[in-house]
Amino acid sequence: MAEFTYGPVEILLISFDGERPGAALSEALRALIDEKTVTLLDLIFVSRSVEGDLRIVEVEDLPEKAQLPDLALGELGLAGLDDVEELAVDLPPGTSAAVLVVELTWARHFASVLSASGGAVLHQERIPAAVVNAVLDAAV
């Protein structure tokens, strides 16, 4: 059985207060990477001006790139310009977000075994953590 080089990949658009994520968010992401839970393949920052103009900045073009020296990206450019523009279509004026392309590293071996055994994922759905917590809190 040949092991997949990559596991499943998700593209996330995450918003945050201000023009860039805070240190706590960066540390949490680094912890996931260090634990080999995810592999960060691509990272793009987007902002929409108060006038409604969309600005897209690839991580390698950031002037403050020196602040991310230990953030190795696996596949820069995996999220194309069209993908980013489509994701950011509902980004409100005066706000910022980041597009993260992450491999679910924890699922790589499972995906390889599933494929080798003739299996396939027929459906996948993500329920946001805030929704799960609200539902379970209400059930108590």
Secondary structure, 3 states (H helix, E strand, C coil): CCCCCCCCEEEEEEEECCCCCCHHHHHHHHHHHHCCCCEEEEEEEEEECCCCCEEEEEHHHCCCHHHCCCCCCCCCCCCCHHHHHHHHHHCCCCEEEEEEEEECHHHHHHHHHHHHCCCCCCCCCCCCHHHHHHHHHHHC
